[in-house]
């Protein structure tokens, strides 16, 4: 665990001397390795704290792991007051910063494409307060206007966010000060970066009386910014991006971050691209991914999803590839032997899309034998439906994906398209060409089936413990709120 932030009693003359020594270091370290001198904020726990060469923290250790241990460069870390740190890089006296790549900073630096870390901002409220109850049930901006917020002096992002959205606030001196005001009931809400707020909570008396709500109000990417005057080669950032991307793909990045945050290694799970349930580019990784994340958070664990084709996701979980211990979301966990199921993590309502000018009434599958039905290759529907297809009683026309299936329906190539209701809703919103078909396409009133969705893990001691943990955690997850938050975030 990172050491808690301590006030440094270092004389100003000693600080100046130490910095001077660091700045004049040769750009080539012993053994021929190039040196990169990186400036950090000296007062930003747990990300970076400490002055001069004494700087440490999560971002310091993580960046050093990548550049020094993985790339073979020598790293010199320098802790400075934040305004001065930026000025030293802008003026070329130090080589790099680890921060958000704002337009102003890009004027004097080049930013990595890969994100080193993401700062999530969430709401902190007093347990059992009206603010907790109301915001938890409706985490929209309009709800926040009902409550008074605490804002740290100098926190530009929060100030802009609150003023832009007409949210009342009063100022506090620092993170701990705002949390104390919320705890005492003088303020209702504190919007802040998760790790910083958690670090402060561990230091204040009665911190357990403050609860963090699940909605992410901002995700700020933190990158490596290298001065345009730095002597490293032009290939440096390309190599940095390649190595960091590989670390993320193999899972070592997430293990390092968990260790630096003092957390157990993340639970590695396989899933598929199935928006809006799961998806690599979706907010939170999809609604079902977020439900699992919140469920495991109750026991202090995080998850690391791998997005793969469905059959490969199951195979990876079966063979422990990449330390993957399970897959989701399955209608059941009988796709292969040796898996057990969690309690339901969601539901999938499977039905038919139809054209608005062709209202098809049906009671049993026998009533559908006269129609052309669009399906997607590799998707299971229901046992009776699939049996009807095998026997030739139901006429199906396959498509490679849901989008093509809906396009075939709009074009009149099929009369019905088998599709999940949430998938259709998501696709009509996200794809302009499909959205324009809104008046033409609709969901049939009658469902084909409603499936529970499960997390499937290996049937062994480790797997059974993971199932027990998620089943406990799911009791405190508001699934409806997660779905609401997902659609709100996706529309922003």
ABEGO torsion letter per residue (X at the ends): XBBBBBBBBBBAAAAAAAAAAAAABBABBBGGBBBBBBBBBABBOAABBEBEAABBEAAAAAAAAAAAAAAGBBBBBBBBBAAAAAAAAAAGABABBBBBBBAAAAAABBBBABBABBBBBBBBBBBGBAAAAAAAABABAAAAAABBBBBBBGBAAAAAAAAAAGBBBBBBABAAAAAAAAAAGABABBBBBAAAAAAAAAABBGAAABBBBABBABBBBBBBBBBAABABBAAAAAAAAAAAAAAAAAGAAAAAAAAAAGBBBBBBBBBBBBOAABEAABBGGEAAAAAAAAAAAAAGBBBBBBBBBAAAAAAAAAAGBGGBABBOBBABAAABBGBBBBBBAEBBBBBBBBBAABBBBBABAAAAAABBBBBBBGBBBBAAAAAAAAAGABBBBBBABAAAAAAAAAAGABABBBBBAAAAAAAAAABAAAAAAAAABBBBABBABBBBBBBBBBBBAAAAAAAAAAAAAAAABBAAAAAAAAAAAAAX
